[in-house]
């Protein structure tokens, strides 16, 4: 009844799929740069890239790279439609992506050593069947750019972990950029600040 096992018989590849993903990436990179958060609310889910042009010394290389051409993201992220894990049909009327960008703006505004005006973004709205690509496109963006806040310094996209976790190790991002509400309440250990700076220096080589 069963044939001999060969994993190659179960391996699916699609050059068309890869091309569609790359088309979405290319479209995202062609979109106009917007402030963070965008000046007007909009509906839909999708993906985004955040860019930095400020004066926080460890990020000088990123700021300089973006000085004349906004091209080096510090963070890549996604905002998936409500109910996507249960495969429910997403509503186009929910401002999922805009809300996520606004949350990031709130985090940066709370940081004591960052200025929100030094950040900008690009984003793409994926609706209907195209929304199924969101996670795949995000993975390609992170592999392609290795953004600092995705690949080296973790915790930027976190929400308040809750009072029961205030005794754990604080996220690296909140150690570098104190100011969010839960950081001020933290009772647990914090990563070594100098080691985080060293990680950033090694990242830029």
Secondary structure as UniProt FT lines:
FT   HELIX           7..10
FT   HELIX           15..30
FT   STRAND          34..35
FT   STRAND          46..52
FT   HELIX           57..59
FT   HELIX           60..65
FT   STRAND          73..79
FT   TURN            82..83
FT   HELIX           84..86
FT   TURN            92..93
FT   HELIX           96..110
FT   TURN            112..113
FT   HELIX           116..118
FT   STRAND          119..125
FT   HELIX           128..133
FT   HELIX           134..145
FT   HELIX           148..151
FT   TURN            156..157
FT   HELIX           163..165
FT   TURN            166..167
FT   HELIX           172..176
FT   HELIX           181..184
FT   HELIX           193..204
//
